[in-house]
């Protein structure tokens, strides 16, 4: 998948993830995260982290973006870009990896930050031997 994503599309995803972080609702952690996903139809959906005073009810940027896409009828995730306001990139948490797996088990995952450093991998590398829809058949 990584080689199939053009450089201009990668730049668009990264830019969209950075912009999405500006909408973050993170009054407790002050950790503003943004995500952008490329769907099977070619549309890009964005999301930010949304915190809650009851910490267990927070929602990560990646899941917000995927849930928004799913609500719009999208069912395939081809790529995910995640921006964190850090010196080194941060990959998606376990819950987000599981949700990405639901819609994009082979998705490209790009993690970016405030430096030029990036992580670029695939979901199957981040979540080997994942539990997914096929396990329920």
PyMOL commands that place a pseudoatom at each C-alpha (Angstrom):
pseudoatom trace, name=CA, resn=UNK, resi=1, chain=A, elem=C, hetatm=0, pos=[0.000, 0.000, 0.000]
pseudoatom trace, name=CA, resn=UNK, resi=2, chain=A, elem=C, hetatm=0, pos=[2.779, 2.452, 0.903]
pseudoatom trace, name=CA, resn=UNK, resi=3, chain=A, elem=C, hetatm=0, pos=[4.117, 2.602, -2.640]
pseudoatom trace, name=CA, resn=UNK, resi=4, chain=A, elem=C, hetatm=0, pos=[0.618, 3.166, -4.053]
pseudoatom trace, name=CA, resn=UNK, resi=5, chain=A, elem=C, hetatm=0, pos=[0.086, 6.478, -2.247]
pseudoatom trace, name=CA, resn=UNK, resi=6, chain=A, elem=C, hetatm=0, pos=[1.350, 9.411, -4.310]
pseudoatom trace, name=CA, resn=UNK, resi=7, chain=A, elem=C, hetatm=0, pos=[3.544, 12.092, -2.763]
pseudoatom trace, name=CA, resn=UNK, resi=8, chain=A, elem=C, hetatm=0, pos=[0.884, 14.808, -3.244]
pseudoatom trace, name=CA, resn=UNK, resi=9, chain=A, elem=C, hetatm=0, pos=[-1.739, 12.635, -1.543]
pseudoatom trace, name=CA, resn=UNK, resi=10, chain=A, elem=C, hetatm=0, pos=[0.631, 11.920, 1.355]
pseudoatom trace, name=CA, resn=UNK, resi=11, chain=A, elem=C, hetatm=0, pos=[1.167, 15.675, 1.761]
pseudoatom trace, name=CA, resn=UNK, resi=12, chain=A, elem=C, hetatm=0, pos=[-2.611, 16.278, 1.736]
pseudoatom trace, name=CA, resn=UNK, resi=13, chain=A, elem=C, hetatm=0, pos=[-3.155, 13.642, 4.428]
pseudoatom trace, name=CA, resn=UNK, resi=14, chain=A, elem=C, hetatm=0, pos=[-0.377, 15.029, 6.613]
pseudoatom trace, name=CA, resn=UNK, resi=15, chain=A, elem=C, hetatm=0, pos=[-1.650, 18.595, 6.227]
pseudoatom trace, name=CA, resn=UNK, resi=16, chain=A, elem=C, hetatm=0, pos=[-5.217, 17.534, 7.020]
pseudoatom trace, name=CA, resn=UNK, resi=17, chain=A, elem=C, hetatm=0, pos=[-4.047, 15.716, 10.177]
pseudoatom trace, name=CA, resn=UNK, resi=18, chain=A, elem=C, hetatm=0, pos=[-2.145, 18.783, 11.376]
pseudoatom trace, name=CA, resn=UNK, resi=19, chain=A, elem=C, hetatm=0, pos=[-5.166, 21.014, 10.739]
pseudoatom trace, name=CA, resn=UNK, resi=20, chain=A, elem=C, hetatm=0, pos=[-7.511, 18.600, 12.507]
pseudoatom trace, name=CA, resn=UNK, resi=21, chain=A, elem=C, hetatm=0, pos=[-5.435, 18.868, 15.690]
pseudoatom trace, name=CA, resn=UNK, resi=22, chain=A, elem=C, hetatm=0, pos=[-6.452, 22.528, 15.933]
pseudoatom trace, name=CA, resn=UNK, resi=23, chain=A, elem=C, hetatm=0, pos=[-10.023, 21.385, 16.681]
pseudoatom trace, name=CA, resn=UNK, resi=24, chain=A, elem=C, hetatm=0, pos=[-8.920, 19.093, 19.502]
pseudoatom trace, name=CA, resn=UNK, resi=25, chain=A, elem=C, hetatm=0, pos=[-10.913, 19.243, 22.713]
pseudoatom trace, name=CA, resn=UNK, resi=26, chain=A, elem=C, hetatm=0, pos=[-8.137, 18.442, 25.172]
pseudoatom trace, name=CA, resn=UNK, resi=27, chain=A, elem=C, hetatm=0, pos=[-8.575, 20.633, 28.266]
pseudoatom trace, name=CA, resn=UNK, resi=28, chain=A, elem=C, hetatm=0, pos=[-7.077, 17.999, 30.585]
pseudoatom trace, name=CA, resn=UNK, resi=29, chain=A, elem=C, hetatm=0, pos=[-4.032, 16.622, 28.783]
pseudoatom trace, name=CA, resn=UNK, resi=30, chain=A, elem=C, hetatm=0, pos=[-3.383, 19.605, 26.483]
pseudoatom trace, name=CA, resn=UNK, resi=31, chain=A, elem=C, hetatm=0, pos=[-2.245, 16.909, 23.995]
pseudoatom trace, name=CA, resn=UNK, resi=32, chain=A, elem=C, hetatm=0, pos=[-3.824, 18.046, 20.714]
pseudoatom trace, name=CA, resn=UNK, resi=33, chain=A, elem=C, hetatm=0, pos=[-3.948, 15.139, 18.241]
pseudoatom trace, name=CA, resn=UNK, resi=34, chain=A, elem=C, hetatm=0, pos=[-5.261, 15.209, 14.682]
pseudoatom trace, name=CA, resn=UNK, resi=35, chain=A, elem=C, hetatm=0, pos=[-5.876, 12.415, 12.213]
pseudoatom trace, name=CA, resn=UNK, resi=36, chain=A, elem=C, hetatm=0, pos=[-6.805, 12.165, 8.561]
pseudoatom trace, name=CA, resn=UNK, resi=37, chain=A, elem=C, hetatm=0, pos=[-7.908, 9.015, 6.798]
pseudoatom trace, name=CA, resn=UNK, resi=38, chain=A, elem=C, hetatm=0, pos=[-8.089, 8.189, 3.122]
pseudoatom trace, name=CA, resn=UNK, resi=39, chain=A, elem=C, hetatm=0, pos=[-11.109, 6.034, 2.329]
pseudoatom trace, name=CA, resn=UNK, resi=40, chain=A, elem=C, hetatm=0, pos=[-11.803, 3.582, -0.444]
pseudoatom trace, name=CA, resn=UNK, resi=41, chain=A, elem=C, hetatm=0, pos=[-13.750, 6.223, -2.371]
pseudoatom trace, name=CA, resn=UNK, resi=42, chain=A, elem=C, hetatm=0, pos=[-10.755, 8.566, -2.286]
pseudoatom trace, name=CA, resn=UNK, resi=43, chain=A, elem=C, hetatm=0, pos=[-12.302, 10.969, 0.214]
pseudoatom trace, name=CA, resn=UNK, resi=44, chain=A, elem=C, hetatm=0, pos=[-10.331, 12.261, 3.181]
pseudoatom trace, name=CA, resn=UNK, resi=45, chain=A, elem=C, hetatm=0, pos=[-12.005, 12.459, 6.592]
pseudoatom trace, name=CA, resn=UNK, resi=46, chain=A, elem=C, hetatm=0, pos=[-10.446, 14.112, 9.613]
pseudoatom trace, name=CA, resn=UNK, resi=47, chain=A, elem=C, hetatm=0, pos=[-10.817, 13.810, 13.348]
pseudoatom trace, name=CA, resn=UNK, resi=48, chain=A, elem=C, hetatm=0, pos=[-9.334, 15.131, 16.558]
pseudoatom trace, name=CA, resn=UNK, resi=49, chain=A, elem=C, hetatm=0, pos=[-9.117, 13.807, 20.075]
pseudoatom trace, name=CA, resn=UNK, resi=50, chain=A, elem=C, hetatm=0, pos=[-12.070, 14.620, 22.307]
pseudoatom trace, name=CA, resn=UNK, resi=51, chain=A, elem=C, hetatm=0, pos=[-11.493, 14.385, 26.045]
pseudoatom trace, name=CA, resn=UNK, resi=52, chain=A, elem=C, hetatm=0, pos=[-13.984, 13.980, 28.840]
pseudoatom trace, name=CA, resn=UNK, resi=53, chain=A, elem=C, hetatm=0, pos=[-13.757, 14.638, 32.579]
pseudoatom trace, name=CA, resn=UNK, resi=54, chain=A, elem=C, hetatm=0, pos=[-14.354, 10.897, 32.954]
pseudoatom trace, name=CA, resn=UNK, resi=55, chain=A, elem=C, hetatm=0, pos=[-11.080, 9.926, 31.252]
pseudoatom trace, name=CA, resn=UNK, resi=56, chain=A, elem=C, hetatm=0, pos=[-12.286, 6.522, 30.083]
pseudoatom trace, name=CA, resn=UNK, resi=57, chain=A, elem=C, hetatm=0, pos=[-14.813, 8.234, 27.823]
pseudoatom trace, name=CA, resn=UNK, resi=58, chain=A, elem=C, hetatm=0, pos=[-12.219, 10.113, 25.760]
pseudoatom trace, name=CA, resn=UNK, resi=59, chain=A, elem=C, hetatm=0, pos=[-12.002, 9.431, 22.034]
pseudoatom trace, name=CA, resn=UNK, resi=60, chain=A, elem=C, hetatm=0, pos=[-8.802, 9.452, 20.008]
pseudoatom trace, name=CA, resn=UNK, resi=61, chain=A, elem=C, hetatm=0, pos=[-8.379, 11.404, 16.776]
pseudoatom trace, name=CA, resn=UNK, resi=62, chain=A, elem=C, hetatm=0, pos=[-8.021, 8.273, 14.654]
pseudoatom trace, name=CA, resn=UNK, resi=63, chain=A, elem=C, hetatm=0, pos=[-11.281, 6.788, 15.902]
pseudoatom trace, name=CA, resn=UNK, resi=64, chain=A, elem=C, hetatm=0, pos=[-13.089, 10.113, 15.515]
pseudoatom trace, name=CA, resn=UNK, resi=65, chain=A, elem=C, hetatm=0, pos=[-12.007, 10.267, 11.861]
pseudoatom trace, name=CA, resn=UNK, resi=66, chain=A, elem=C, hetatm=0, pos=[-12.954, 6.644, 11.177]
pseudoatom trace, name=CA, resn=UNK, resi=67, chain=A, elem=C, hetatm=0, pos=[-16.330, 6.934, 12.913]
pseudoatom trace, name=CA, resn=UNK, resi=68, chain=A, elem=C, hetatm=0, pos=[-17.076, 10.097, 10.912]
pseudoatom trace, name=CA, resn=UNK, resi=69, chain=A, elem=C, hetatm=0, pos=[-16.225, 8.280, 7.689]
pseudoatom trace, name=CA, resn=UNK, resi=70, chain=A, elem=C, hetatm=0, pos=[-18.322, 5.256, 8.687]
pseudoatom trace, name=CA, resn=UNK, resi=71, chain=A, elem=C, hetatm=0, pos=[-21.273, 7.537, 9.479]
pseudoatom trace, name=CA, resn=UNK, resi=72, chain=A, elem=C, hetatm=0, pos=[-20.919, 8.904, 5.929]
pseudoatom trace, name=CA, resn=UNK, resi=73, chain=A, elem=C, hetatm=0, pos=[-21.149, 5.372, 4.519]
pseudoatom trace, name=CA, resn=UNK, resi=74, chain=A, elem=C, hetatm=0, pos=[-17.453, 4.692, 3.988]
pseudoatom trace, name=CA, resn=UNK, resi=75, chain=A, elem=C, hetatm=0, pos=[-16.284, 1.174, 4.793]
pseudoatom trace, name=CA, resn=UNK, resi=76, chain=A, elem=C, hetatm=0, pos=[-12.673, 1.047, 3.578]
pseudoatom trace, name=CA, resn=UNK, resi=77, chain=A, elem=C, hetatm=0, pos=[-9.653, 2.812, 5.101]
pseudoatom trace, name=CA, resn=UNK, resi=78, chain=A, elem=C, hetatm=0, pos=[-6.631, 2.908, 2.807]
pseudoatom trace, name=CA, resn=UNK, resi=79, chain=A, elem=C, hetatm=0, pos=[-4.363, 5.194, 4.830]
pseudoatom trace, name=CA, resn=UNK, resi=80, chain=A, elem=C, hetatm=0, pos=[-4.222, 7.013, 8.154]
pseudoatom trace, name=CA, resn=UNK, resi=81, chain=A, elem=C, hetatm=0, pos=[-2.067, 10.017, 9.020]
pseudoatom trace, name=CA, resn=UNK, resi=82, chain=A, elem=C, hetatm=0, pos=[-1.699, 10.943, 12.696]
pseudoatom trace, name=CA, resn=UNK, resi=83, chain=A, elem=C, hetatm=0, pos=[-0.188, 14.188, 13.967]
pseudoatom trace, name=CA, resn=UNK, resi=84, chain=A, elem=C, hetatm=0, pos=[0.987, 14.619, 17.556]
pseudoatom trace, name=CA, resn=UNK, resi=85, chain=A, elem=C, hetatm=0, pos=[2.509, 17.801, 19.042]
pseudoatom trace, name=CA, resn=UNK, resi=86, chain=A, elem=C, hetatm=0, pos=[5.704, 16.023, 20.027]
pseudoatom trace, name=CA, resn=UNK, resi=87, chain=A, elem=C, hetatm=0, pos=[9.382, 15.946, 19.051]
pseudoatom trace, name=CA, resn=UNK, resi=88, chain=A, elem=C, hetatm=0, pos=[9.066, 12.334, 17.913]
pseudoatom trace, name=CA, resn=UNK, resi=89, chain=A, elem=C, hetatm=0, pos=[6.115, 10.690, 16.154]
pseudoatom trace, name=CA, resn=UNK, resi=90, chain=A, elem=C, hetatm=0, pos=[3.588, 8.658, 18.102]
pseudoatom trace, name=CA, resn=UNK, resi=91, chain=A, elem=C, hetatm=0, pos=[1.862, 5.646, 16.592]
pseudoatom trace, name=CA, resn=UNK, resi=92, chain=A, elem=C, hetatm=0, pos=[-1.840, 4.892, 17.188]
pseudoatom trace, name=CA, resn=UNK, resi=93, chain=A, elem=C, hetatm=0, pos=[-2.855, 3.350, 20.511]
pseudoatom trace, name=CA, resn=UNK, resi=94, chain=A, elem=C, hetatm=0, pos=[-4.107, -0.221, 20.723]
pseudoatom trace, name=CA, resn=UNK, resi=95, chain=A, elem=C, hetatm=0, pos=[-7.789, 0.721, 20.586]
pseudoatom trace, name=CA, resn=UNK, resi=96, chain=A, elem=C, hetatm=0, pos=[-7.206, 2.800, 17.457]
pseudoatom trace, name=CA, resn=UNK, resi=97, chain=A, elem=C, hetatm=0, pos=[-5.207, 0.004, 15.858]
pseudoatom trace, name=CA, resn=UNK, resi=98, chain=A, elem=C, hetatm=0, pos=[-8.140, -2.331, 16.417]
pseudoatom trace, name=CA, resn=UNK, resi=99, chain=A, elem=C, hetatm=0, pos=[-10.621, 0.150, 14.883]
pseudoatom trace, name=CA, resn=UNK, resi=100, chain=A, elem=C, hetatm=0, pos=[-8.328, 0.784, 11.901]
pseudoatom trace, name=CA, resn=UNK, resi=101, chain=A, elem=C, hetatm=0, pos=[-8.164, -2.999, 11.445]
pseudoatom trace, name=CA, resn=UNK, resi=102, chain=A, elem=C, hetatm=0, pos=[-11.948, -3.169, 11.155]
pseudoatom trace, name=CA, resn=UNK, resi=103, chain=A, elem=C, hetatm=0, pos=[-11.917, -1.001, 8.015]
pseudoatom trace, name=CA, resn=UNK, resi=104, chain=A, elem=C, hetatm=0, pos=[-8.321, -1.181, 6.786]
pseudoatom trace, name=CA, resn=UNK, resi=105, chain=A, elem=C, hetatm=0, pos=[-6.342, -4.245, 7.817]
pseudoatom trace, name=CA, resn=UNK, resi=106, chain=A, elem=C, hetatm=0, pos=[-3.716, -3.381, 5.177]
pseudoatom trace, name=CA, resn=UNK, resi=107, chain=A, elem=C, hetatm=0, pos=[-3.872, 0.400, 5.700]
pseudoatom trace, name=CA, resn=UNK, resi=108, chain=A, elem=C, hetatm=0, pos=[-0.800, 2.576, 5.478]
pseudoatom trace, name=CA, resn=UNK, resi=109, chain=A, elem=C, hetatm=0, pos=[-0.180, 4.361, 8.805]
pseudoatom trace, name=CA, resn=UNK, resi=110, chain=A, elem=C, hetatm=0, pos=[1.856, 7.571, 8.795]
pseudoatom trace, name=CA, resn=UNK, resi=111, chain=A, elem=C, hetatm=0, pos=[2.736, 9.212, 12.123]
pseudoatom trace, name=CA, resn=UNK, resi=112, chain=A, elem=C, hetatm=0, pos=[4.053, 12.780, 12.040]
pseudoatom trace, name=CA, resn=UNK, resi=113, chain=A, elem=C, hetatm=0, pos=[5.073, 15.298, 14.686]
pseudoatom trace, name=CA, resn=UNK, resi=114, chain=A, elem=C, hetatm=0, pos=[6.681, 18.715, 15.132]
pseudoatom trace, name=CA, resn=UNK, resi=115, chain=A, elem=C, hetatm=0, pos=[10.019, 17.516, 13.748]
pseudoatom trace, name=CA, resn=UNK, resi=116, chain=A, elem=C, hetatm=0, pos=[10.821, 16.023, 10.355]
pseudoatom trace, name=CA, resn=UNK, resi=117, chain=A, elem=C, hetatm=0, pos=[10.840, 12.528, 11.883]
pseudoatom trace, name=CA, resn=UNK, resi=118, chain=A, elem=C, hetatm=0, pos=[8.038, 10.192, 10.747]
pseudoatom trace, name=CA, resn=UNK, resi=119, chain=A, elem=C, hetatm=0, pos=[6.917, 6.624, 11.229]
pseudoatom trace, name=CA, resn=UNK, resi=120, chain=A, elem=C, hetatm=0, pos=[5.533, 4.990, 8.127]
pseudoatom trace, name=CA, resn=UNK, resi=121, chain=A, elem=C, hetatm=0, pos=[4.292, 1.436, 8.395]
pseudoatom trace, name=CA, resn=UNK, resi=122, chain=A, elem=C, hetatm=0, pos=[1.238, -0.688, 7.767]
pseudoatom trace, name=CA, resn=UNK, resi=123, chain=A, elem=C, hetatm=0, pos=[-1.487, -1.668, 10.169]
pseudoatom trace, name=CA, resn=UNK, resi=124, chain=A, elem=C, hetatm=0, pos=[-0.608, -5.353, 9.911]
pseudoatom trace, name=CA, resn=UNK, resi=125, chain=A, elem=C, hetatm=0, pos=[2.894, -4.460, 11.171]
pseudoatom trace, name=CA, resn=UNK, resi=126, chain=A, elem=C, hetatm=0, pos=[1.439, -2.492, 14.102]
pseudoatom trace, name=CA, resn=UNK, resi=127, chain=A, elem=C, hetatm=0, pos=[-1.170, -5.130, 14.951]
pseudoatom trace, name=CA, resn=UNK, resi=128, chain=A, elem=C, hetatm=0, pos=[0.029, -8.572, 13.871]
pseudoatom trace, name=CA, resn=UNK, resi=129, chain=A, elem=C, hetatm=0, pos=[-2.411, -11.464, 14.166]
pseudoatom trace, name=CA, resn=UNK, resi=130, chain=A, elem=C, hetatm=0, pos=[-5.272, -9.021, 14.678]
pseudoatom trace, name=CA, resn=UNK, resi=131, chain=A, elem=C, hetatm=0, pos=[-8.782, -10.056, 15.664]
pseudoatom trace, name=CA, resn=UNK, resi=132, chain=A, elem=C, hetatm=0, pos=[-11.231, -8.871, 13.029]
pseudoatom trace, name=CA, resn=UNK, resi=133, chain=A, elem=C, hetatm=0, pos=[-14.408, -9.558, 11.074]
pseudoatom trace, name=CA, resn=UNK, resi=134, chain=A, elem=C, hetatm=0, pos=[-13.025, -12.763, 9.571]
pseudoatom trace, name=CA, resn=UNK, resi=135, chain=A, elem=C, hetatm=0, pos=[-12.701, -14.258, 13.063]
pseudoatom trace, name=CA, resn=UNK, resi=136, chain=A, elem=C, hetatm=0, pos=[-16.465, -14.020, 13.521]
pseudoatom trace, name=CA, resn=UNK, resi=137, chain=A, elem=C, hetatm=0, pos=[-17.403, -16.008, 10.432]
for i in range(1, 137): cmd.bond("trace and resi %d" % i, "trace and resi %d" % (i + 1))
show_as sticks, trace
zoom trace
